[in-house]
Amino acid sequence: MKPSVSAARSVVASRRRQAKETVFINGPPRYRSPPRPTRGKRAQSPPAAVPATPAFCEPKELVSAADSRYVSACDSEQHWRGNENVLSGDKVMAKNIGRRGFFKNSLAAGGAALAFRSFEEKVLGAESATGKPSAPAASTVAPLELPKGKIKNLEISRVICGGNLIGGWAHSRDLIYVSPLIKAYHTDEKIIETFHLAEKRGINTALTNPVSNRVINAYRKEGGKMQWISDCAAGNLKDAIKSSIDTGADAVYVQGGICDKMVKTGDMKTLEETMSFMKDQLVPCGLGAHCLETVKACVKAGFEPDFWVKTLHKDNYWSATPEANRHSFDEISSSNDHDRAHDNMWCTNVQETVAFMATVKKPWIAFKTLAAGAIHPRNAFQWCFENGADILCVGMFDFQVVENSEIAAKALAAVTKKGRARPWMA
């Protein structure tokens, strides 16, 4: 015997009341109310699509430190706080949640697994949501003139392009996919686009490895005027120095890791011979170092490079080695101990570096100024200039060039107005 219509309606009403009283995060109740008959009425149109918002946003103290466009991913304070209830337990009691509230909370719970995406993923999501291109073409951006320094007869912008990103060498801690990813991104065409953009924004020099000479010369054939400082880290040092100059290098130096290892092993004789060979090439020549011990040893030995390429960055970022666990030559070492150096820090004694470099009367090109992406340029450029660096070597993607050059111009203006302890040596 079929149940009456009134009895069926009574059962449905009872189940709806039950749904209003208790909501289970792990899944809806095991029943489904039958749809109401339309009785000839026109069916309602589906609701308009609502723009997607991230399932979870950083707490305010973290978001506030990011660029404002990243904050746009978090619709409101209420939005990111709204997920706290979702994550607080397996069961949420809400006596006045209707069907819409029920499904809203169920979907939020289903998205809880997405709540732990990395900050980088959220940033990229925010960038994609804007619909903006990844980087502007050089022809579309306003030109900018950056102040320059001088090393011998070479005029160099106070911020220059670093070569690690272009060459595909990323200090990515223990993320093994990053270097291949960066190398895949930087096709010849992308590197040339980046150089065009950099020149338009007042950056006139790139510091990179000899393997990049092919694309640098291709850029120059297109009319580009980007200068090139070679780190000469390609096989035999003397051969690399000579071939770099033969293929267009405007200055050369002994790469920091090579110089550090020579000093650490006591091979000062080879380093002295290399310095002498570079001096004979009649282009500006320098010495690089990650470790302050390297600079001290070379100064003590009486070496007179035309310039120094020495790391400088703050040491209070999250992935920095704890101060008590820092040791000499950590910058070229690596340990499996989570509290020791592991491709995560390149200037382990910041204050001592600043103090010693203040006594060195040669131009100082500071590199690793952003600690390989751990520090925002807003928190690095002015600080580095104030603490004695003459020129900053900064690895940049094409989509970072405009912002970085703008920050550099403002930083230099502020330092010029404020002054600094170490005189400009370039």
Protein Blocks (a to p, Z undefined) as FASTA:
>chain_A
ZZdfklmmmmmmmmmmmmmmpccfkbccfbdcddddfkhpacdddddddddddfbdcdfk
lmmmmcfklmmmmmbfklmmmmmmmmmpmbdcdfkbcfklmmmmmmmmmmmmmmmgcfkl
mmmmmmmmnopafbdcfklpccdddddddehjaccdfbdcdfklmnopacehjafklmmm
mmmmmgfklmmmmmmmmmmnopabdcddfklmmmmmmmmmnopacdcddehighjfklmm
mmmmmnopabdcddfklmmmmmmnopamlmmmmmmmmmmnopacddddfblklmmmmmmn
opacfbdcdddddfkbfklccfklgcehklmgccfbfkbcehkafbfblmlmmmmmmmpc
cdcddehklonoiacfklmmmmmmmnopabdcddddfklmmmmmmmmmmmmmmmmmnopf
bdcfZZ
